[in-house]
């Protein structure tokens, strides 16, 4: 009986399939947790909680901007250019976070690629929202000072 030669590419492919199968099996195996830590409602991962927390924060900041500048024209003409630039950065950096939040509201599961994009950008989204919040707070203080000086 002679030994059959198997091409290296087929061996690599078989090894890849076996590795993916083992990884999938390992990922599907639940990690036991103590009974006291089981959630009452559906499980909520720390990833989901973090994304939700940042989305709600940046949404609140965006709402504050809308309260101050209800029309796009007034924002473009009346808002400080630094605030406009910070808002543009927040919008750009929070795009993936917003996309995942909207998908969750529509009971859709984001792809792994999108989840990874959110994982990479969630901190910069939060930082951009903090920057806008700081500018809004300073703007409120400036406006209050101007009102006091006028009286």
Rosetta blueprint (number, residue, H / E / L):
1 X L
2 X L
3 X L
4 X L
5 X L
6 X L
7 X L
8 X H
9 X H
10 X H
11 X H
12 X H
13 X H
14 X H
15 X H
16 X H
17 X H
18 X H
19 X H
20 X H
21 X H
22 X H
23 X H
24 X H
25 X H
26 X H
27 X H
28 X H
29 X L
30 X L
31 X L
32 X L
33 X L
34 X L
35 X H
36 X H
37 X H
38 X L
39 X L
40 X L
41 X L
42 X L
43 X L
44 X L
45 X L
46 X H
47 X H
48 X H
49 X H
50 X H
51 X H
52 X H
53 X H
54 X H
55 X H
56 X H
57 X H
58 X H
59 X H
60 X H
61 X H
62 X H
63 X H
64 X H
65 X H
66 X H
67 X H
68 X H
69 X L
70 X L
71 X L
72 X H
73 X H
74 X H
75 X H
76 X H
77 X H
78 X H
79 X L
80 X L
81 X H
82 X H
83 X H
84 X H
85 X H
86 X H
87 X H
88 X H
89 X H
90 X H
91 X H
92 X H
93 X H
94 X L
95 X H
96 X H
97 X H
98 X H
99 X H
100 X H
101 X H
102 X H
103 X H
104 X H
105 X H
106 X L
107 X L
108 X L
109 X L
110 X L
111 X L
112 X H
113 X H
114 X H
115 X H
116 X H
117 X H
118 X H
119 X H
120 X H
121 X H
122 X H
123 X H
124 X H
125 X H
126 X H
127 X H
128 X H
129 X H
130 X H
131 X H
132 X H
133 X H
134 X H
135 X H
136 X H
137 X H
138 X H
139 X H
140 X H
141 X H
142 X H
143 X H
144 X H
145 X H
146 X H
147 X H
148 X H
149 X H
150 X H
151 X L
